[in-house]
Structure formats: C-alpha cells, structure tokens
C-alpha cells in the first residue's frame, strides 16, 4: 500500500484527479492546500453518506464538464 503523499504526487505527475473515500487522503489534500503544495485535485465522498450511484453520477458529470486544470489544488465533495 502506498502512502497518501506518494499517491497524490504520482497523480499530480500524471495530471490525474483522484477520487477517494479515504479520510486520510482527504487530510493530506487539505494539508497541501494549507501549505500551498500543488496537487492534481481530489474528489472526496464520505463512505457512509453518499451512495455508489450518486458517486458514479457525479463523477461522470465532473468528467464531462471539468478539465484537470479546473480541479488542480482543490478538493471537491460529493454529492455535488
């Protein structure tokens, strides 16, 4: 298992936004925002509060309307 910082670094290198339900990854993204450390972006959904169907619907919407640059250094929360 890779540490969250490694996952965010790799996603940033590839210009890929990460989707996660992991609170530790969310904490790493929030840390990077506070410290102004660039990252590709994170879309977060709480495991118990957002259904899989809602996640799929909202992720599809994000994929259709957003460019990776739009989500850089941001955390988006589902549901939208």
Secondary structure, DSSP 8 states (H G I E B T S, - for coil): ---HHHHHHHHHHHT--EEE--HHHHHHHHHHHHHT-----EEEE-TTTS-HHHHHHHHHHHHHH--HHHHTT-EEEE--
